[in-house]
Structures are given as structure tokens and as C-alpha cells.
Amino acid sequence: MSSDDLYILGINAYDHDVSACLLRNGGIIVAISKERLTRYKHDTGFYGDVVDYCLDAGGINLDDVQIIVRNSYVMSVDKLEQRLAYRDWRSYLDRTERAIAAEHPLYLSNSNRVFDISHHLAHAYSAFAVSPFDDGVIMVVDGVGSYRADVSEPIPPEDNAHPLARESESYYRFQGSDIETIKKVWMEPTPGFLSDEFFMMPGLGALYSRVSRYIFGDWNKCGEVMGLSAYGRPNTMAPLVQLKNGQLDIAEWTAERNSPWLGDSDGNWEQSAARLGWQDLARQMQDDTEHVLLERARWLHEITGAKNLCIAGGVALNCVANGRIVREGPFENVWIQPAAGDDGIAIGCAYYGQLALRRQSRRHTMRHAHLGRSYGREETNGALGPPLARAVTHHKQRSDIATATAEHLAAGKIVGWFQGGSEFGPRALGNRSILADPRDPEMKDRLNARVKHRQSFRPFAPAVLAERSDDVFEGNLTSPFMLLSTNVRPQWRDRIPAVTHVDGSARVQTVDRETNPAFYALIKAFEQRTGVPVLINTSFNIRGEPIVETPVHAMKCFLGTDIDVLVLHDLLVEKRWTYPLVRPLLRFAERVRQHLPR
């Protein structure tokens, strides 16, 4: 560390997906979501864990950080912490974390180096500040953002929304390091039962979450709604949302929709009699979303003439809609923040400090999302050392780890692949991945049943060598962050059935040698053995759990599932014949852990 180094810390606080990002001299050193450390999906609460992780990875102390920028969509962090100081609001700060927060220098801080910004502005900075474009426009669409009263950027003077209206969509223009608000779409205050306001909010992202909760019992299952939509029948119901004269027109949510998923007696979602209706509802919601976003993109291009579009906000994780914007929209270039959801807020906060507060120029393009810290040999060996791991596994160091792993994949083995720093955002991109052979038509069901424990309708994504993408998939895509969906070319659909969705599409990740040499080498080795430059790539976790972060997490997932082979850097780990004898005990221990109080 040099005394001339400029350190800036960005924090997404108390929100779902609490996260932190540390910059040094304008470049991202590290970024992490709290869920990866605590092992609770979309974890909320205090941000001490993620701050400590970033400081440790950077080899610095909090005193070395010149600027700290925070956001919470609920309200400004300083106001929220003032209320938390006297209110028992456990969804944001439980009793255990309350004691930890009380000892932390950032809690209730009045330091002149700590700043708060509003939600959509942080999303916007997360997109344009690390994009490859010098100028362009930004689209931010999510479930709910800040109150108008808390918005920190200048708003067009004709905007007269209510102070308690919430952000739903925001559109910006940027040039270099400067940004200007073009338009905001607000959700006016909406009555609801107690904390039910979000369910009834009249915004595009909020409506998608409403459908998610109706179908799956969870507002945060929007990705599953997108996957299910391919099974729905088109035009079986009236639109849920339309644009009329540039304004959202959301249909009334009536008692006709009286079959929400409440959990049947056997808990079997897939066997529910309401499934056909859920599929049709998912299809309508997805179709409407694509239509609205395409119209918004055309409007934004028409009024600005911009060539470049950046996208962030939770709705930007909808890869099917993104694919249509890229293919059918008016922009020459589109860049989507890989951590487009609220975890990416930490990146936006950090770059607000860099560009707006310190008035530094943009110096960094986010070419990959491998922003977690690396784990060395000692930590890897530590995961292999416990008695149970030694009793049921054996490992061997391989100098040709790509070739050795490709042989296992070609033989039909399921591989857990752990390399370098973890990916920031919801997608596994080749550092914390479960990999398999896409040629096997039964592999999708094997992965869902033996490893991921997901619904059978959910597709798996293909990772393809960047230079071969156009041979296999339509559209000549560059999609390093697995955020674009396109069609598999007809001649390839029977060759890679395990990654071809029911409608012929796939959510593609393109892999190049420069940004991920280890993963590239593995796919290349698999191609040399099979003639197929594609692997199934799904996140290294089971349903309901976050992606693994540490070698210990990877080993636990390996031992708790039917993953055949685990690769930890250059170590190839396999299970001994003794493994089936202790597997029932491992399963029982995992069920107990999942039901323990937090």
C-alpha cells in the first residue's frame, strides 16, 4: 500500500443482498455479498462482515479508506440507523447483529468521510462507471427504489411526484464521468395490509415480483418465472401491464387470481393442479415485460440519439428480455452490469465516491466479475484435512487439470469447479461452477435430481468458447456475464440437448482466454475430446443456498450431493468407496442444519 493510494468503499446496507466493494485508485480490488459469507440467501442486516472481508482482502484498515458511500433502498442509511437505535426492527438488524453493530465505527457514524446516495443513482453508477463506453444512456428498472424525498440527484423540474413515491424506473445520459437524469418513473404511495405495500406497487419490477410470489410463494423467484414462461401458452389472458402514451397501465389484480402457491399438503409444486395457469401467467408477465422494455429502449434512443446503452437494476437480470433489446432494440452497443441486482449497488456507491465526490476520471472497465478474494494452498488443504473428508475422499495434484477434468466430463461425470476469486453477482461464470456434459439428454434431470434439487422445468446454461459462439448460437453474441438469451442453432439442438430450453433458447455465457484462462482451457480440452465447444455451467450450490465462497463451502457441497468430482485449483478430488456408507449421515446433518434457528 502506498500513501498516495486512494481507497473508496461502497456498501449496500440493510437491504436484501447486503454487499461491499473496495476500490483502489479507481479499480475494483474486491467485492462480496453477505450471503456468500453467512450462507443465508439474499442476506440482510448489518454490513460489518462484508466490510471486514474487503478490508482484509485489500490489506488495509478502515482508517485507510478516504471515502465510504452507502445506500439502502428503505431510506437513507443515516435515517435508518437512527431508527434502528431505538426500534426493534429485526428484519433489518436482529439482536445478535445489534450488539456487533454497536461496536462498529460505521454504525451511527457522523464522520465527514461517510456519504449516503439514493438507490437508482447507485444502480446507474454501477452500470456506466465500469462500462466500455465513453458516453451513452442508462436504463435502471427494478422492484422498488428510494423515496422521492430521499433521491440525491437533480430531477427534471417538471417532475412533481409525491415525496413518498418510490423509484420504479430511471433513465440517465452520461458523458465521461458526468451523469444527468432524463426521466424517472415513480410508484405513487399505495395502500396495503401492513407491510404488503410492495406487493401492490404499480411498477414493472414490482409487478414481476408479485407474479413471482403468486406462483412460487416468494417475491424473489423472478428468474424461475422467466424459466417457467417458456411453457406457457401465449395470449390466454389480457395483458398485465401495457404502455399507453408512455405511461404504465397495470391491470387490476383481482380475486379471479385465487390460486396462489401456498404449499400443498405434500409440498409438491410441480404436481399442483394450478400449474397450467401459473405457466400461462408467467408467459404473459414475461411477454409484457419484453414489450415494455423494448418500447422504453426505443423511446430512450429516439430522444437522445445515443449509440450506447447501459442497463442495471433487478429487471436487468431478465436475460430473455435483454436478448431482445440487443437483437431488436435501436442501440449499437449494450452493456449490462453483471451484478445488476442490489448486490451491485456496492459498486455504484464506490464509483459515486470516485467520480462524483473525488472528481476522478474513469479508469476501469469491468471485463470480468471474479471479484472475490483468492484462497491459497493452505486454505485449500484445510478443506481436505478434517477426518470425515480424509475418510471418504482422495485427491491428486494435476499439472494438466483442464485435460484431466475434461476426461471426467466427457465420461458423464458431474464436476464441481473451484478456481480463483468468486464471481460477484448471481451467476456462476467459471470460478464457482458445477459443470457437466451438454450432449447427454438425461443430464438436466440428473443435475436437478441429484445435485441442485430444483424444479424440472428450470433450464441450465451453456458456457461456450467465445470464438465458437456464432457456430452454435444465433446472433453472434458477446455474453461474458450470462445475461443474454438467444436461440440454439437448429443443427446444434440435438447435439447439446441438456442446455437447450423447451422453446429452443439458451442463456449463453461466452468464455474467452483473456478473462478466464483456466475455464477457457477446460472448455477447449472438452472440445478437443468431443468436438463440442460447450459445457453445462450452473452455480456451485444447491437450491436455496448461496454459491460457495471458500474451499470449505465447496467441500461441504461436494460431500452433501452427488457431484462426482471436485476440482480445487489444481487438485482433483474424488470420493472413496466408503462415501456411500456415510452419505445418509451427511444428509441427516444437513437437514438438521437447515432447520436450526439463525
N, C-alpha and C positions, 0 to 999 in steps of 0.2 A: 504494500500500500504506500502510495506517495502522498505527501502532504498536499499536493496540488490536485488530488483526485476529488471529483465531485460525486457524492453519493446521494441518491434520492430514493426514498421508499414509498411505494404505493400500497394502499390497503383497502380491500373490500371488507367492511366491518359489519358484524351482527346480522348481515344478510344471510340467506341461504348461499352456499358456496363461498364462505369466508376464504380470503386469499391474500397473498402479499407478493410484491415484485420489487427487486432491488436493481437499480441502475448504477453503473459506474461510468462517468464521462459519456453519458448518452447511450450506452449499450446495456442490454439486459444481462446481468450476471446470473440471476436465478429467479424463478417464480414457482409458487407452490400453492395448492388448495389445501385447506384444513382437512378435508375428508381423507386425503392420502395419508395423513399422519394419525388421525384419531380412528380411522376405519369406519366412520359413520357417513353414509352417503349424503351429499349436499349439506355438510355440517355447518351449523350456525354458531352464534355466540361470540365469545371474546377471541381476539386475534393474536394473542401472545405466542401461541405455538408457531404460527406461520412467520411472524416477525423474527423469532429466535432462529428458525430454520434458515431464513435468508441471511441474517447477520452471521451465523456460523459458516454458511457456505461462502460468504464474502470475506471471511476472516477479519471482521470488524466488530466494533461495539456500537450501540445506539448513539453514543456521543459523536461518532464519526460521520453520522448522517446529517447532512446540511438541511434537507427539506423532507417533510413527511406529509403526504397528501392522502386523505381518506374519503370514503364515500359509504353511505348506507342508503338504500332506496327508501327506507322507512321515514327518515328525516335526517337532518344534518347530524353528524356523529356527536358533536358537542352537545346539541339539544337532547339527543337520545341518551347519552351518558348522564346528563344531569337528571333525567327522569329515572334512569336505572339506579341512581344513587339512593332513591327513596322508594322505588316501586319494585315489587317482587314480580318481575316480568320474565318468567323462566324460559320462555321460548327464545329470548334474546340473551339471557345471562342466568344460567342456573346457579344453584347455591355453591357448587364446587368452584365454578369459574369466577363467581363473585369474589371469593377470597383471593384468588390468583390475580384478578384484575386490580383489586385494591392495592396490591404491592407493585403494580407495573407503572413505570413512569409515563406511559402514554394515556393511561386511563384518567379521565377528568383533567387532561393536560391543558394548561393555559400558555404553553410555550409559543413563542413567536415564530418557530420553525414548523408548526403544525397547522395545516390548512384543510378545509373541507370543500369539496365541489359536488355538484349535483350529478344525478345518475346518468342521464343521456349524454351529458358533456363528457363524462368519463368514458362511456362507450365510444363516443366519437374519437377521442384521443387514442383509444386503444386500436382504432382502425387506421386512421390516416397517418399517425405519427410513425408507424413502423411499416407502412405500405411502400411499394416500389415507385410511387408516383410523386412528382413534384407538385401537381395540382389536380383538382378534381372535386367531386362531391361525395357526400357521405349520407347513407341511409341507416338510421337506427330504428329498429322495431322490436319491442319486447312486450312482456306481460304488463308491467307497471313500473313507472319511474318515479321521479321526485314530484312532490307537490309544486305547483307553480310558485308558491310563496318561497320555496327553497331553491328555485332554479338560479344558478350563479352566472349564467352568461346573458348578454343582452338579447332581448326578444324583440321581434319586429313590432313597431309601435301600434300597428292595427290589431295586435293580439290582445283581446280583452277577456280571456278566460278567467274563471273564478279562481281565487287564491288557493282553494283546496282541490282544484282539478289536478289530475295526475298525468304525467307524461305517458303517451302511448306510442307515438312516432315522432321522430325529429329528423330534419333534413338540414344539411350544412354544405357550405362551399369552403374549400381550403386552397391556400396558395403558400407553398413553402411551409413555414411554421405557424402561419396565421389561419384562423378559422372564423367563419361568420355564420350565424344562424339564418336559414332561409325561411323555415316554417316549422311549427310544432302542431301536432295533433293531440288534443287533450281528451281525457276521460273526465267528464264532469262528475261531481260528487254523486254517488249512487247509494240509495238506502239498501240495507241488508240485515240479516239476522246476526247480531253481534259482530263477529269478525268475518262475515260472509260477503263483505263488500267486493272483494277481489273476484269472487265467483260471478258476480253480476256486472262487473265493469264493462262498459261498451267500447272495447278496443280489440284490435285484431289478435294480438298475442293473448290477451285475457280471455277472449272467446275460445281460442285454440286450447287454452288450459282448462276452460270449462268443459269442453268436449272430452279432454283427457280425463278429467275427474269423473265425468259421467260414465265413460267406457271402462276405465281401469281403476277408479276409486282413488286416483292420485293426480293432482294438477300437474305434476312434473313428469308425466309419461308421454310428452308430446312426440318424442321420437317413435314410440310404439304406435301412436295414432297414425303417423306418417307411413310406417310399415304396413299397418292394417289396411290403409286406404286403398292399396292395390287390389284388395279382394272385394271391395265394394262395387255396387252397381251404379253407373252414372245416372244422374237425372231422376232419381227415385223420390226426391223431396225438393222443396223450394230452397233457394239459396239461404244460407245462414247469414251471410254478410255480402253486401254489394257496395260499389262506389256509385253515388248519384251526385252529379255536379261536383265531383271532387270530395264529397263528404261520405264517411262511412254510414251505411244504413244496415243496422244489425236487427235481424228478425227477433221477435219476442220469443223468449224461452218459456214455453207453455207446459201445461200439465199433460199434453199429448206425449211428451217425453217422460214416461213414467216407468222406465225400465233401467235405472242406473245400476251399475255394478255395485252390489252391497256385500258380495261374498255369499255364494250359495252354501248350503249345509255342508257340502263336500269341498267347497272352496275351488271348484273346477271351473275356471273362467271359460276354457275352450269348449266345454260341453254345455254351456248355458243356452237356453232356448232363445235368448235375446241376441245371440251373436250376429245373426244376419243383419238385424237392424243396426247394431254397432258398426259393422263393416260399412254399411251404406252411409251412416252418419260420418264416419271417418273420411270416406271418399268425398262427401260433399264439403266437409270442412277443408280438406286439402285442395280440392278444386277451387274453392272460393279464395283461399289464401294465395294460390298461384296467380289467380286473376287480379286480385287487389295489388299484389306486389309488382306484377308486370305493368299495371297501369300507373302505379306510383313511379316506377323507374322511367317510364316514357314521359310522364309529366316532368320529372326532375331534369331529364335530358332536354326537354323542349324549352324550359325556362332558363337553362344555364348554358346549353351547348357544350357541356363538358364531355371529354373523351373517357375519363377515368371515374370509376365508381368504387367506393369502399363501403363495406357493409359490416355492421355489428349489432348486438342485441340478441336476445334468445331466439327470436324468429330466424335469425341468420344461420341457425343450426339445421334448418329445414333444407336438406341437400336437394330434394326434388324441385322445390321452388327455385333454389339457387341455380340449378342446372338450366331451368327455363329462362331465367334472367340472363344468363351467359349466352344461351343459344338464340333467344328470341328478342332480347332487350336491345336498346339502341346504343349501348356503350361499347367502345372498342376494347376496353380492359376492365376487368372486375377483380377486386381483391377482397377476401373475406377473412376477418380475424379468426384464427383457429380456436381461440378461447372466446368465442362470440358471446357466450352467456355471462353470468355475473361474476364468475371467477376472473374473467378478462378485465373486469373493472380495475383490478390492481395495476395492470399495465397502463391503462388510461390515466389513472391517478398519478402514477410515476412520471409519465410523459407530460402531463399538465405541469408538474413541477419543473421539468426540464425545459419545456418550450414556452410556457406562459409566465411562470414565475421567475425563472432564471434567464429567460430570453435567449436560450442557447439554440443553435441551429440543429436541424435534424441530421443525424449521422448514422442511423441504424435502420436496416431493413430486416424484417423478421422472415428469414428464409426457412427456418425450421422451428419446431415447437418443443425441442428437447431441452427444457429449461430447468429441470430438477438437478440436484447435485449428483455427482458420481459416487459410486461405492467401490472401495478398494478391495484388494485381495483379502485383507484381514477380516473385513466385514462379510465378504462372501464366504470365507472359510467358517466364520462364526455361524452362518446359517446351516452349514453342513455338519456342525460339530455336536449338537445335542444327541443324547443316547438314542432317542427314537429315530432321528434322521439317519444316524450311522447304522442302526439295526435294519432299516428297510430300504436303504439306497446305497448305491456306489457311484463314484464319479471318476472321470478321467479328463486330464487336461489335453486339449487338442489344438495343435497349431493350424489345422485345416478345419476349423469349426464350421465354416459355411458348407464345405463339401460333406462333412460327417452329418450335419443336420439335414441337408438336402436328401441324403440317402434314407434317413428315417422318415422324412415327409413323403418321399416317393413310395415308400413301403406302407404308407397308410397310417403312420403314427401321428398322434396329436402332440404338438411341441409347445411348451412354454418358453418364450424367448425374452431374455432379460439382458439389456445392454445399456451402457452409458447412463445419462440422466433421463428421468421420466418426462413424458410429454405433459405439457400444460394445456388444459382443456379436456373435453370429454372423449376425444378419440385416441385410441392406441395407434401409433404411427410407426411401429417397428422397434421400439425400445422396451415396451411393456406389453407384449402381444402374445396371444395364443394363435398358433399357425397350424394350417392343415392343407391337404391336397384338394384343390378345387375340382379335380377330374372325377372324384367319387360322388355319384349321385346320392349316396346314403350319408355322406359326411355331415351335411347340415343337420340331419336328425340325430346323428351320433353326438355332435357337439352340443346340441341343445339338451339332449337327454343325459349325457354322461358328464358334461363339464359345466356348461353355462346355466342349465336348468331354466331355460326361457320358454316362452310360448313357441309353438312350432311354426307360426306364421312369420316370425321375425327373420329377416334375411341376414346373411353375413357378407362382409365387404371384401372385394378383391384388392390386393396390392399388386401393381404391375410395374415392370420396368418402364421408365418414362419414355424411352425411345421405341417401345413396342406398343404403347397405349393405343395409338391410332389403328394398329393392326387388329386389335381385339375389341375396342370400344368405339362407338361413334362419336364424332365431334372434335377429334384432335385436342383432347382436354389436357390442360396442365392443372393437376388437382393434388398438390402435395399434402393437403390437410384433410382429405377425405370429406370434403364439404360440397361436392358436386355429384349429382346423379345423372347418368346417361344410359343409353341402350347398349346392350351387348350386341356386337355384330352377329347376324343370323348364323353365319358359318361357325361361330365360336360357342353358341349357346349349348350345344350338346357336348362340347369339349370341356366346359367349365360349369357344369350344372349346379354345383354347390354354391356358387356366388351369383347365379342368375335368378333374379326375383320372378315372381309369378307373372309379372307384366313384361318380362324381358329386359328389365333395367338392372343397374348395379350402382352402388355408391362407391366410386372409384378413388383409390389412392395411387398417385403416380410417384415412383421412387427413383431418385437419381443418385449417382455415385457420389456427388459432391456433398450433399446434405446428410446422407446416411449411408456411409460406405459399407458398414457391416451388414445392414439389411439388404442393400443392393447386391452385395456379393452372395448372399444366401439365395435370393430370387434368381440370380444369374446361374448359380450352381444347380438350382432346381430345373431351370430351363435347359441347361446342357444335358441333364439326365433325362428329361421328359419331353422336351420340345414345347413346354408351356411356360410362358414368362410371367405367371400369375400364382399367387398364394392366397388362400383364405387368411385374412387378418382380422381378428377380433380382440377385444380388450382382455388383458390378463386379470380376470376377476370372475366371480360367479355372480349371478343375478342378485341385485340388492346390495352388493358390496362395491366399494370404490376400486379403481385399478390399483394394483400392487405398487408400492413405492420402494421398499427395501428388499434385499435378498431374503430376509426372514419372512416377509409377507409372501414372496414368491414361493418359498419352500412350503409354507403352510397351505397355499392354494394347490400346489403340486400334490402334496400328500392327501389333501382333502377331496380331490377329484380324480377322474380317470385320465388326466393328462399322462401321456406315456413317457415323455422325455422332457427334462428341464435343462435349458442352456443358460448358465450364468456366466456371461462374458465368454471366456474360452473353456469353461468347464462343462462337460456333458454329463448330466446326472440321470441315472436310470433307477428303477425300482427293483429290489431283490425279490426272490421267490417268497420271502417272508411277509411281504407287504399285504397280500390278501388276508393274512391271519389277523392283522391289527387294524385293517380298514374299518370294520364295524365299530371299534372303539373310537377311532378318529371321527367317524360320522356322529356318534353319540356326543362326543365332546363338543363338536361344532354346533349341534342343536342346542346344547346347554348354553354355550356362549351366546348364541343369538337371542336367547330368552332372558339373559341376565339383565337386570336394570342397569341403565347407563350410569 
